[in-house]
Amino acid sequence: MIRRFGEPARRGQKYGIRHGVYGVLALGGDVLLTHQSEPEPEFQLPGGGIDPGESPLHALHREVFEETGWSIAAPRRVGAFRRFVYMPEYDKWAEKLCAIYLARPVRPIGPPTEPGHQAVWMPAKDAARFLANDGDRHFLLRALGLGGR
């Protein structure tokens, strides 16, 4: 069973499954996050949905590049969680199944290509309190050995 973070499923609401991959990107004592300006401004682990026919690792590399402009290496899966959310950009209710990877940022290739996203470096010890969801927070702390079960 995959642990749930956030609100429980709403009774009577139909949810579509949305598979996604997200990266804890650590370098030295810092982590690379993405700041998304819309629909609500928030800090997130870089990542997103897996496109049809795409492998999780390919999606991770693509999403990290789109949201941060960085390339990554040596991704290692550290866990997964699920959350039930409304996705206004798609006008759909989703059960997001989020796989989390620890990876090494290699180099910046350019600015983020995803509109409304900005790459932000932050001290690892401070980053968890800025993340917008409990699942991201839990796995950031766990992947970096700073806590989390």
DSSP file (Angstrom, degrees, kcal/mol; ACC not computed):
  #  RESIDUE AA STRUCTURE BP1 BP2  ACC     N-H-->O    O-->H-N    N-H-->O    O-->H-N    TCO  KAPPA ALPHA  PHI   PSI    X-CA   Y-CA   Z-CA
    1    1 A M              0   0    0      0, 0.0     2,-0.5     0, 0.0     0, 0.0   0.000 360.0 360.0 360.0 136.8    0.0    0.0    0.0
    2    2 A I        -     0   0    0      1,-0.1    79,-0.1    79,-0.0    80,-0.0  -0.759 360.0-114.1 -91.8 130.0    1.3    3.5   -0.9
    3    3 A R        -     0   0    0     77,-0.5    79,-2.3    -2,-0.5     2,-0.4  -0.317  27.7-137.4 -63.1 140.3    1.2    6.0    1.9
    4    4 A R  B     -a   82   0A   0     77,-0.2     2,-0.3     2,-0.1    79,-0.2  -0.822  16.8-170.3-101.6 139.9   -1.2    9.0    1.4
    5    5 A F        +     0   0    0     77,-2.3    79,-0.4    -2,-0.4     2,-0.1  -0.936  53.3  11.9-120.6 150.2   -0.3   12.6    2.2
    6    6 A G  S    S-     0   0    0     -2,-0.3    79,-0.1    77,-0.1    -2,-0.1  -0.426 107.9  -0.4  86.8-160.6   -2.8   15.4    2.2
    7    7 A E  S    S-     0   0    0     77,-0.3    77,-0.8    -2,-0.1    -2,-0.1  -0.276  73.1-115.1 -66.3 145.9   -6.6   15.3    2.0
    8    8 A P        -     0   0    0      0, 0.0    -1,-0.1     0, 0.0     3,-0.0  -0.321  48.2 -77.2 -71.1 165.1   -8.4   12.0    1.8
    9    9 A A        -     0   0    0      1,-0.1     2,-0.4    -2,-0.0     5,-0.0  -0.370  51.8-114.3 -61.2 141.2  -10.4   11.2   -1.3
   10   10 A R    >   -     0   0    0     -3,-0.1     3,-1.9     1,-0.1    -1,-0.1  -0.656  32.9-106.8 -81.4 132.5  -13.8   13.0   -1.4
   11   11 A R  T 3  S+     0   0    0     -2,-0.4     3,-0.1     1,-0.3    -1,-0.1  -0.357 103.4  10.4 -58.9 129.7  -16.8   10.7   -1.1
   12   12 A G  T 3  S+     0   0    0      1,-0.3     2,-0.4    -2,-0.1    -1,-0.3   0.293  97.1 123.3  84.6 -10.0  -18.5   10.4   -4.5
   13   13 A Q    <   -     0   0    0     -3,-1.9     2,-0.4     1,-0.0    -1,-0.3  -0.713  56.3-138.8 -86.6 131.3  -15.7   12.2   -6.4
   14   14 A K        -     0   0    0     -2,-0.4     2,-0.4    -3,-0.1    79,-0.3  -0.753  19.5-162.2 -88.9 135.9  -14.2   10.3   -9.3
   15   15 A Y        -     0   0    0     -2,-0.4     2,-0.3    77,-0.1    79,-0.3  -0.954  10.3-144.2-120.8 135.9  -10.4   10.5   -9.6
   16   16 A G  E     -b   94   0A   0     77,-2.3    79,-2.5    -2,-0.4     2,-0.3  -0.767  30.5-110.8 -91.8 144.8   -8.2    9.7  -12.6
   17   17 A I  E     -b   95   0A   0     -2,-0.3     2,-0.4    77,-0.2    79,-0.2  -0.582  32.4-171.9 -75.6 134.1   -4.8    8.2  -11.9
   18   18 A R  E     -b   96   0A   0     77,-2.3    79,-2.3    -2,-0.3     2,-0.3  -0.926   8.4-155.8-130.3 106.3   -1.9   10.5  -12.7
   19   19 A H  E     +b   97   0A   0     -2,-0.4    31,-2.5    31,-0.2     2,-0.3  -0.637  22.9 170.4 -81.2 135.9    1.6    8.9  -12.5
   20   20 A G  E     -bC  98  49A   0     77,-2.6    79,-2.7    -2,-0.3     2,-0.4  -0.957  26.0-145.6-144.4 163.3    4.4   11.3  -11.8
   21   21 A V  E     -bC  99  48A   0     27,-2.4    27,-2.0    -2,-0.3     2,-0.3  -0.983  16.5-175.6-131.1 141.7    8.1   11.4  -10.9
   22   22 A Y  E     -bC 100  47A   0     77,-2.4    79,-2.7    -2,-0.4     2,-0.4  -0.979  13.7-136.4-140.5 148.5    9.9   14.0   -8.7
   23   23 A G  E     -b  101   0A   0     23,-2.8     2,-0.8    -2,-0.3    79,-0.2  -0.902  10.5-154.5-116.9 134.3   13.5   14.6   -7.8
   24   24 A V  E     -b  102   0A   0     77,-3.2    79,-2.4    -2,-0.4     2,-0.8  -0.923  28.5-166.5 -92.0 110.7   15.3   15.4   -4.6
   25   25 A L  E     +bD 103  32A   0     -2,-0.8     7,-2.4     7,-0.5     2,-0.4  -0.851   9.3 179.9-111.7  99.3   18.3   17.1   -6.2
   26   26 A A  E     + D   0  31A   0     77,-1.2     2,-0.3    -2,-0.8     5,-0.2  -0.805  13.8 169.0-108.3 138.8   21.1   17.6   -3.7
   27   27 A L  E >   - D   0  30A   0      3,-2.6     3,-2.0    -2,-0.4     2,-0.2  -0.906  69.1 -38.7-147.4 116.0   24.5   19.2   -4.2
   28   28 A G  T 3  S-     0   0    0     -2,-0.3    -2,-0.0     1,-0.3     0, 0.0  -0.524 123.6 -29.1  64.5-132.2   26.7   20.0   -1.3
   29   29 A G  T 3  S+     0   0    0     -2,-0.2    95,-3.1    -3,-0.1    96,-0.4   0.239 124.5  84.3 -98.4  12.6   24.4   21.2    1.5
   30   30 A D  E <   -DE  27 123A   0     -3,-2.0    -3,-2.6    93,-0.3     2,-0.3  -0.742  59.7-150.5-115.1 161.4   21.8   22.6   -0.9
   31   31 A V  E     -DE  26 122A   0     91,-2.8    91,-2.2    -2,-0.3     2,-0.6  -0.956  17.6-127.2-127.8 151.1   18.9   21.3   -2.9
   32   32 A L  E     +DE  25 121A   0     -7,-2.4    -7,-0.5    -2,-0.3     2,-0.2  -0.875  34.8 172.8 -99.6 118.0   17.4   22.5   -6.2
   33   33 A L  E     - E   0 120A   0     87,-3.0    87,-2.5    -2,-0.6     2,-0.4  -0.667  26.4-126.3-112.7 170.7   13.7   23.2   -6.0
   34   34 A T  E     -FE  44 119A   0     10,-2.3    10,-2.6    -2,-0.2     2,-0.6  -0.965  11.3-147.9-117.4 141.5   11.3   24.7   -8.5
   35   35 A H  E     -FE  43 118A   0     83,-2.7    83,-1.4    -2,-0.4     2,-0.5  -0.945  12.6-160.4-107.4 119.4    9.1   27.7   -7.8
   36   36 A Q  E     -FE  42 117A   0      6,-2.9     6,-2.3    -2,-0.6    81,-0.2  -0.867   6.2-163.6-100.4 127.5    5.8   27.5   -9.7
   37   37 A S        +     0   0    0     79,-2.6    -1,-0.1    -2,-0.5    80,-0.1   0.760  55.3  84.5 -84.8 -24.8    4.0   30.8  -10.0
   38   38 A E  S    S+     0   0    0     78,-0.2    -1,-0.1     2,-0.2     4,-0.1  -0.971  88.7   5.4-139.0 152.6    0.5   29.5  -11.0
   39   39 A P  S    S-     0   0    0      0, 0.0    -1,-0.1     0, 0.0    -2,-0.0  -0.955 143.6  -5.9 -74.4 -24.9   -2.1   28.4  -10.2
   40   40 A E  S    S-     0   0    0      2,-0.0     2,-0.2    -4,-0.0    -2,-0.2  -0.998  82.8-110.3-126.8 134.2   -0.8   29.1   -6.7
   41   41 A P        +     0   0    0      0, 0.0     2,-0.3     0, 0.0    -4,-0.2  -0.459  59.4 143.9 -62.3 127.5    2.8   30.3   -6.0
   42   42 A E  E     -F   36   0A   0     -6,-2.3    -6,-2.9    -2,-0.2     2,-0.4  -0.987  50.5-114.6-163.5 154.0    4.6   27.4   -4.3
   43   43 A F  E     +Fg  35 131A   0     87,-0.7    89,-2.3    -2,-0.3     2,-0.3  -0.749  41.6 171.7 -89.7 141.3    7.9   25.6   -4.0
   44   44 A Q  E     -F   34   0A   0    -10,-2.6   -10,-2.3    -2,-0.4    87,-0.0  -0.938  42.0 -96.6-141.5 160.8    8.0   22.0   -5.2
   45   45 A L        -     0   0    0     -2,-0.3   -12,-0.1   -12,-0.2   -21,-0.1  -0.684  59.4-101.5 -69.7 136.6   10.3   19.1   -5.9
   46   46 A P  S    S+     0   0    0      0, 0.0   -23,-2.8     0, 0.0     2,-0.3  -0.393  80.3  78.9 -62.4 137.6   11.0   19.3   -9.6
   47   47 A G  E     +C   22   0A   0     16,-0.3     2,-0.3   -25,-0.2   -25,-0.2  -0.936  41.6 178.2 154.4-173.6    9.0   16.8  -11.6
   48   48 A G  E     -C   21   0A   0    -27,-2.0   -27,-2.4    -2,-0.3    15,-0.1  -0.981  41.2 -11.6 170.7-161.5    5.7   16.0  -13.0
   49   49 A G  E     -C   20   0A   0     -2,-0.3     2,-0.6   -29,-0.2   -29,-0.3  -0.209  51.9-124.3 -69.6 149.5    3.5   13.7  -15.0
   50   50 A I        -     0   0    0    -31,-2.5   -31,-0.2     4,-0.0     3,-0.1  -0.832  29.9-132.8 -91.0 123.0    4.7   10.7  -17.0
   51   51 A D    >   -     0   0    0     -2,-0.6     3,-2.3     4,-0.2     8,-0.1  -0.386  37.2 -80.2 -73.8 153.7    3.5   11.0  -20.6
   52   52 A P  T 3  S+     0   0    0      0, 0.0    -1,-0.1     0, 0.0     3,-0.1  -0.300 119.2  11.6 -54.2 131.2    1.9    7.9  -22.3
   53   53 A G  T 3  S+     0   0    0      1,-0.3     2,-0.3    -3,-0.1    -2,-0.1   0.414 101.2 123.0  81.0  -1.3    4.7    5.6  -23.5
   54   54 A E    <   -     0   0    0     -3,-2.3    -1,-0.3     1,-0.0    -4,-0.0  -0.718  61.0-125.4 -95.0 141.8    7.4    7.4  -21.5
   55   55 A S     >  -     0   0    0     -2,-0.3     4,-2.5     1,-0.1     5,-0.2  -0.506  23.9-115.9 -78.8 154.1    9.5    5.6  -19.0
   56   56 A P  H  > S+     0   0    0      0, 0.0     4,-2.4     0, 0.0     5,-0.1   0.901 115.3  49.7 -56.7 -41.7    9.7    7.0  -15.4
   57   57 A L  H  > S+     0   0    0      2,-0.2     4,-2.3     1,-0.2     5,-0.2   0.896 110.3  49.2 -68.0 -38.6   13.4    7.8  -15.7
   58   58 A H  H  > S+     0   0    0      1,-0.2     4,-2.5     2,-0.2    -1,-0.2   0.924 111.9  49.9 -63.4 -42.2   13.0    9.6  -19.1
   59   59 A A  H  X S+     0   0    0     -4,-2.5     4,-3.2     2,-0.2     5,-0.3   0.896 108.8  52.7 -62.7 -40.1   10.1   11.6  -17.6
   60   60 A L  H  X S+     0   0    0     -4,-2.4     4,-2.6     2,-0.2     5,-0.3   0.951 111.3  45.2 -60.8 -50.0   12.2   12.5  -14.6
   61   61 A H  H  X S+     0   0    0     -4,-2.3     4,-2.0     1,-0.2    -2,-0.2   0.926 116.9  46.3 -59.2 -45.3   15.1   13.9  -16.8
   62   62 A R  H  X S+     0   0    0     -4,-2.5     4,-2.8     2,-0.2    -2,-0.2   0.943 114.4  45.9 -63.4 -49.7   12.6   15.7  -19.0
   63   63 A E  H  X S+     0   0    0     -4,-3.2     4,-2.4     2,-0.2   -16,-0.3   0.903 111.6  51.0 -64.3 -42.6   10.6   17.3  -16.1
   64   64 A V  H  X>S+     0   0    0     -4,-2.6     4,-2.0    -5,-0.3     5,-0.7   0.928 113.4  46.3 -61.0 -43.9   13.7   18.3  -14.1
   65   65 A F  H  X5S+     0   0    0     -4,-2.0     4,-1.9    -5,-0.3    48,-0.5   0.938 112.9  49.3 -62.8 -46.1   15.0   20.0  -17.3
   66   66 A E  H  <5S+     0   0    0     -4,-2.8    48,-2.9     1,-0.2    47,-0.8   0.874 119.9  36.5 -61.2 -37.6   11.7   21.7  -18.1
   67   67 A E  H  <5S+     0   0    0     -4,-2.4   -32,-0.2    45,-0.2    -1,-0.2   0.666 136.7  14.6 -93.5 -17.8   11.3   23.1  -14.5
   68   68 A T  H  <5S-     0   0    0     -4,-2.0    51,-0.2    -5,-0.2    -3,-0.2   0.606  86.7-125.3-128.0 -23.0   14.9   23.9  -13.6
   69   69 A G  S  <<S+     0   0    0     -4,-1.9    40,-3.8    -5,-0.7    41,-1.3   0.488  71.0 123.0  84.0   3.3   17.0   23.9  -16.8
   70   70 A W  E     - H   0 108A   0     -6,-0.6    -1,-0.3    38,-0.3     2,-0.3  -0.685  56.9-137.2-101.1 150.7   19.4   21.4  -15.1
   71   71 A S  E     - H   0 107A   0     36,-2.5    35,-3.0    -2,-0.3    36,-0.7  -0.722  24.9-155.7 -94.4 156.7   20.6   18.0  -16.2
   72   72 A I  E     - H   0 105A   0     -2,-0.3     2,-0.3    33,-0.3   -47,-0.0  -0.858   8.2-161.7-130.7 164.2   20.8   15.2  -13.6
   73   73 A A  E     + H   0 104A   0     31,-2.1    31,-2.7    -2,-0.3    -2,-0.0  -0.952  61.1  21.3-141.8 161.6   22.7   12.0  -13.1
   74   74 A A  E     -     0   0A   0     -2,-0.3     2,-0.1    29,-0.2    -1,-0.1   0.837  67.5-167.9  53.9  47.5   22.5    8.8  -11.0
   75   75 A P  E     -     0   0A   0      0, 0.0     2,-0.4     0, 0.0    28,-0.2  -0.448   4.9-173.8 -67.6 137.8   18.7    8.9  -10.1
   76   76 A R  E     - H   0 102A   0     26,-2.2    26,-2.9    -2,-0.1     2,-0.2  -0.991  25.4-121.5-134.7 124.3   17.8    6.4   -7.4
   77   77 A R  E     + H   0 101A   0     -2,-0.4    24,-0.3    24,-0.2     3,-0.1  -0.442  30.0 175.2 -68.4 130.9   14.2    5.7   -6.4
   78   78 A V  E     -     0   0A   0     22,-3.1     2,-0.3     1,-0.4    23,-0.2   0.508  54.9 -57.8-114.5  -9.1   13.7    6.4   -2.7
   79   79 A G  E     - H   0 100A   0     21,-1.2    21,-3.1     2,-0.0    -1,-0.4  -0.964  44.4-113.4 158.8-173.2    9.9    5.9   -2.4
   80   80 A A  E     + H   0  99A   0     -2,-0.3   -77,-0.5    19,-0.2     2,-0.3  -0.987  19.1 179.8-152.5 155.8    6.4    6.8   -3.5
   81   81 A F  E     - H   0  98A   0     17,-2.1    17,-3.2    -2,-0.3     2,-0.3  -0.948  15.8-137.7-148.8 169.8    3.3    8.4   -2.1
   82   82 A R  E     -aH   4  97A   0    -79,-2.3   -77,-2.3    -2,-0.3     2,-0.3  -0.941  15.4-178.9-130.5 155.5   -0.2    9.3   -3.3
   83   83 A R  E     - H   0  96A   0     13,-1.6    13,-2.8    -2,-0.3     2,-0.6  -0.987  24.6-130.1-151.4 149.3   -2.4   12.3   -2.9
   84   84 A F  E     + H   0  95A   0    -77,-0.8     2,-0.3   -79,-0.4   -77,-0.3  -0.894  43.5 154.1-104.1 120.2   -5.9   13.3   -4.0
   85   85 A V  E     - H   0  94A   0      9,-2.6     9,-3.3    -2,-0.6     2,-0.5  -0.945  46.3-118.0-143.7 159.3   -6.0   16.7   -5.6
   86   86 A Y  E     - H   0  93A   0     -2,-0.3     7,-0.2     7,-0.2   -71,-0.0  -0.900  26.1-153.6 -95.3 130.7   -7.9   18.9   -8.1
   87   87 A M  E >>> - H   0  92A   0      5,-3.4     3,-1.5    -2,-0.5     5,-1.5  -0.844  10.5-173.9-107.6  95.4   -5.6   19.9  -11.0
   88   88 A P  T 345S+     0   0    0      0, 0.0    -1,-0.2     0, 0.0     3,-0.1   0.814  81.1  63.4 -62.7 -29.9   -7.0   23.2  -12.3
   89   89 A E  T 345S+     0   0    0      1,-0.2    -2,-0.0     3,-0.1     0, 0.0   0.748 118.9  27.4 -66.0 -21.2   -4.5   23.3  -15.2
   90   90 A Y  T <45S-     0   0    0     -3,-1.5    -1,-0.2     2,-0.2     3,-0.1   0.403 103.2-128.5-114.0  -3.3   -6.2   20.1  -16.5
   91   91 A D  T  <5 +     0   0    0     -4,-1.1     2,-0.3     1,-0.2    -2,-0.1   0.933  69.6 117.2  50.2  51.9   -9.7   20.7  -14.9
   92   92 A K  E   < - H   0  87A   0     -5,-1.5    -5,-3.4   -76,-0.0     2,-0.4  -0.997  67.5-124.1-147.6 150.8   -9.6   17.3  -13.4
   93   93 A W  E     - H   0  86A   0     -2,-0.3   -77,-2.3   -79,-0.3     2,-0.4  -0.797  40.4-172.0 -89.1 133.2   -9.6   15.5  -10.1
   94   94 A A  E     -bH  16  85A   0     -9,-3.3    -9,-2.6    -2,-0.4     2,-0.8  -0.971  35.4-144.6-135.0 143.8   -6.6   13.2   -9.8
   95   95 A E  E     -bH  17  84A   0    -79,-2.5   -77,-2.3    -2,-0.4     2,-0.5  -0.921  36.0-152.0 -95.0 103.3   -5.1   10.5   -7.6
   96   96 A K  E     -bH  18  83A   0    -13,-2.8   -13,-1.6    -2,-0.8     2,-0.7  -0.691  10.1-160.8 -84.1 122.7   -1.5   11.4   -8.1
   97   97 A L  E     -bH  19  82A   0    -79,-2.3   -77,-2.6    -2,-0.5     2,-0.6  -0.914  17.0-164.6-103.0 107.1    0.9    8.5   -7.7
   98   98 A C  E     -bH  20  81A   0    -17,-3.2   -17,-2.1    -2,-0.7     2,-0.5  -0.846  11.4-163.8-106.5 113.4    4.3   10.2   -7.0
   99   99 A A  E     -bH  21  80A   0    -79,-2.7   -77,-2.4    -2,-0.6     2,-0.4  -0.824  15.2-150.3 -93.1 133.1    7.6    8.3   -7.3
  100  100 A I  E     -bH  22  79A   0    -21,-3.1   -22,-3.1    -2,-0.5   -21,-1.2  -0.890  12.9-172.3-111.9 133.1   10.5   10.1   -5.7
  101  101 A Y  E     -bH  23  77A   0    -79,-2.7   -77,-3.2    -2,-0.4     2,-0.5  -0.937  20.3-139.6-122.1 143.4   14.1    9.9   -6.8
  102  102 A L  E     +bH  24  76A   0    -26,-2.9   -26,-2.2    -2,-0.4     2,-0.3  -0.909  38.4 165.4 -95.5 127.5   17.3   11.1   -5.3
  103  103 A A  E     -b   25   0A   0    -79,-2.4   -77,-1.2    -2,-0.5   -29,-0.2  -0.944  37.3-115.5-142.5 161.5   19.5   12.4   -8.1
  104  104 A R  E     - H   0  73A   0    -31,-2.7   -31,-2.1    -2,-0.3     2,-0.3  -0.875  26.6-130.7-100.8 122.3   22.6   14.6   -8.5
  105  105 A P  E     - H   0  72A   0      0, 0.0   -33,-0.3     0, 0.0   -35,-0.0  -0.561  25.9-175.7 -67.1 133.2   22.3   17.9  -10.4
  106  106 A V  E     -     0   0A   0    -35,-3.0   -34,-0.2     1,-0.3   -36,-0.0   0.893  51.3 -33.0 -98.9 -57.0   25.0   17.9  -13.0
  107  107 A R  E     - H   0  71A   0    -36,-0.7   -36,-2.5   -38,-0.0     2,-0.3  -0.982  56.6-100.2-164.0 152.8   24.9   21.3  -14.8
  108  108 A P  E     - H   0  70A   0      0, 0.0   -38,-0.3     0, 0.0   -39,-0.1  -0.640  27.7-177.4 -77.4 135.6   22.5   24.0  -15.9
  109  109 A I        -     0   0    0    -40,-3.8   -39,-0.2     1,-0.4   -40,-0.1   0.703  62.2 -51.1-101.7 -28.9   21.7   23.8  -19.6
  110  110 A G  S    S-     0   0    0    -41,-1.3    -1,-0.4   -42,-0.1     3,-0.1  -0.962  78.6 -45.7 176.7-172.5   19.6   26.9  -19.8
  111  111 A P  S    S-     0   0    0      0, 0.0   -42,-0.2     0, 0.0   -43,-0.1  -0.342  75.9 -78.2 -72.2 160.8   16.6   28.6  -18.1
  112  112 A P        -     0   0    0      0, 0.0   -45,-0.2     0, 0.0   -46,-0.2  -0.302  34.8-156.7 -55.7 141.5   13.5   26.5  -17.3
  113  113 A T        +     0   0    0    -47,-0.8   -46,-0.2   -48,-0.5   -47,-0.1   0.591  67.7  95.0 -96.8 -13.3   11.4   25.9  -20.4
  114  114 A E  S >  S-     0   0    0    -48,-2.9     3,-1.6   -49,-0.2   -51,-0.0  -0.690  86.2-115.1 -78.9 120.7    8.2   25.3  -18.4
  115  115 A P  T 3  S+     0   0    0      0, 0.0     3,-0.1     0, 0.0    -2,-0.1  -0.258  96.6  18.8 -57.0 139.7    6.2   28.6  -18.2
  116  116 A G  T 3  S+     0   0    0      1,-0.2   -79,-2.6    -4,-0.1     2,-0.4   0.570  98.5 117.7  79.6   9.1    5.9   30.0  -14.7
  117  117 A H  E <   -E   36   0A   0     -3,-1.6     2,-0.4   -81,-0.2    -1,-0.2  -0.875  38.3-176.0-113.4 144.8    8.8   27.9  -13.2
  118  118 A Q  E     -E   35   0A   0    -83,-1.4   -83,-2.7    -2,-0.4     2,-0.3  -0.999  25.9-124.6-137.7 134.0   12.0   29.2  -11.7
  119  119 A A  E     -E   34   0A   0     -2,-0.4     2,-0.4   -85,-0.2   -85,-0.2  -0.623  31.5-173.7 -77.3 133.4   14.9   27.1  -10.4
  120  120 A V  E     -E   33   0A   0    -87,-2.5   -87,-3.0    -2,-0.3     2,-0.4  -0.984  15.8-151.2-134.9 122.3   15.8   27.9   -6.8
  121  121 A W  E     +E   32   0A   0     -2,-0.4   -89,-0.2   -89,-0.2   -91,-0.0  -0.756  25.2 172.4 -88.0 138.1   18.8   26.7   -4.7
  122  122 A M  E     -E   31   0A   0    -91,-2.2   -91,-2.8    -2,-0.4     5,-0.1  -0.996  41.7 -92.9-145.6 144.6   18.1   26.5   -1.0
  123  123 A P  E >>  -E   30   0A   0      0, 0.0     4,-1.7     0, 0.0     3,-1.7  -0.393  37.0-130.0 -57.1 132.6   20.0   25.1    2.0
  124  124 A A  H 3> S+     0   0    0    -95,-3.1     4,-0.7     1,-0.3   -94,-0.1   0.857 105.9  59.0 -55.0 -38.8   18.8   21.5    2.5
  125  125 A K  H 34 S+     0   0    0    -96,-0.4    -1,-0.3     1,-0.2     4,-0.2   0.730 114.9  36.3 -66.4 -20.6   18.1   22.1    6.2
  126  126 A D  H X4 S+     0   0    0     -3,-1.7     3,-0.8     2,-0.1     4,-0.5   0.669  97.2  81.4-100.8 -22.0   15.7   24.9    5.3
  127  127 A A  H >X S+     0   0    0     -4,-1.7     3,-1.7     1,-0.2     4,-1.0   0.837  80.1  63.9 -61.0 -39.6   14.0   23.5    2.2
  128  128 A A  G >< S+     0   0    0     -4,-0.7     3,-0.7     1,-0.3    -1,-0.2   0.866  97.8  55.6 -57.5 -38.6   11.5   21.2    3.7
  129  129 A R  G <4 S+     0   0    0     -3,-0.8    -1,-0.3     1,-0.2    -2,-0.2   0.691 107.9  50.4 -70.7 -15.0    9.6   24.0    5.5
  130  130 A F  G <4 S+     0   0    0     -3,-1.7   -87,-0.7    -4,-0.5    -1,-0.2   0.641  83.5 108.0 -94.1 -16.4    9.1   25.8    2.1
  131  131 A L  B <<  -g   43   0A   0     -4,-1.0   -87,-0.2    -3,-0.7     6,-0.0  -0.349  67.8-136.4 -67.4 143.6    7.7   22.8    0.1
  132  132 A A  S    S+     0   0    0    -89,-2.3     2,-0.4    -2,-0.0    -1,-0.1   0.694  79.3  45.7 -78.1 -21.2    4.0   23.0   -0.7
  133  133 A N  S  > S-     0   0    0    -90,-0.2     4,-2.0     1,-0.1     5,-0.1  -0.945  72.9-129.3-131.6 152.2    3.0   19.5    0.2
  134  134 A D  H  > S+     0   0    0     -2,-0.4     4,-2.8     1,-0.2     5,-0.2   0.800 106.6  57.2 -63.9 -32.5    3.6   17.0    3.0
  135  135 A G  H  > S+     0   0    0      2,-0.2     4,-2.3     1,-0.2     5,-0.2   0.939 107.9  46.3 -66.2 -46.6    4.7   14.2    0.6
  136  136 A D  H  > S+     0   0    0      1,-0.2     4,-2.2     2,-0.2    -2,-0.2   0.930 114.6  49.4 -57.6 -45.6    7.5   16.3   -0.9
  137  137 A R  H  X S+     0   0    0     -4,-2.0     4,-2.2     1,-0.2     5,-0.2   0.930 110.3  49.7 -60.0 -49.4    8.6   17.4    2.5
  138  138 A H  H  X S+     0   0    0     -4,-2.8     4,-2.3     1,-0.2    -1,-0.2   0.925 114.7  43.0 -57.1 -48.8    8.6   13.9    3.9
  139  139 A F  H  X S+     0   0    0     -4,-2.3     4,-2.7     2,-0.2    -1,-0.2   0.795 109.8  56.2 -76.8 -27.1   10.7   12.4    1.1
  140  140 A L  H  X S+     0   0    0     -4,-2.2     4,-1.7    -5,-0.2     6,-0.2   0.960 112.7  42.6 -62.3 -50.2   13.1   15.3    0.9
  141  141 A L  H  <>S+     0   0    0     -4,-2.2     5,-3.1    -5,-0.2     6,-0.8   0.908 117.2  47.2 -62.7 -42.3   13.9   14.8    4.6
  142  142 A R  H ><5S+     0   0    0     -4,-2.3     3,-1.2    -5,-0.2    -1,-0.2   0.928 111.1  50.0 -65.6 -45.7   14.1   11.0    4.2
  143  143 A A  H 3<5S+     0   0    0     -4,-2.7    -1,-0.2     1,-0.3    -2,-0.2   0.825 115.1  44.1 -64.4 -31.6   16.3   11.1    1.1
  144  144 A L  T 3<5S-     0   0    0     -4,-1.7    -1,-0.3    -5,-0.2    -2,-0.2   0.391 112.9-116.2 -95.2   3.6   18.8   13.4    2.7
  145  145 A G  T < 5S+     0   0    0     -3,-1.2    -3,-0.2    -4,-0.3    -4,-0.1   0.802  81.0 122.3  68.8  29.0   18.8   11.6    6.0
  146  146 A L  S   <S-     0   0    0     -5,-3.1     2,-0.3     1,-0.3    -4,-0.2   0.333  82.4 -67.5-103.9   5.6   17.3   14.5    7.9
  147  147 A G  S    S+     0   0    0     -6,-0.8    -1,-0.3     1,-0.2    -2,-0.2  -0.939  74.3 122.9 139.4-161.8   14.3   12.8    9.2
  148  148 A G              0   0    0     -2,-0.3    -1,-0.2     1,-0.1    -9,-0.0   0.313 360.0 360.0  79.9 145.2   11.1   11.2    7.8
  149  149 A R              0   0    0      0, 0.0    -1,-0.1     0, 0.0   -10,-0.1   0.421 360.0 360.0-100.0 360.0   10.0    7.7    8.3
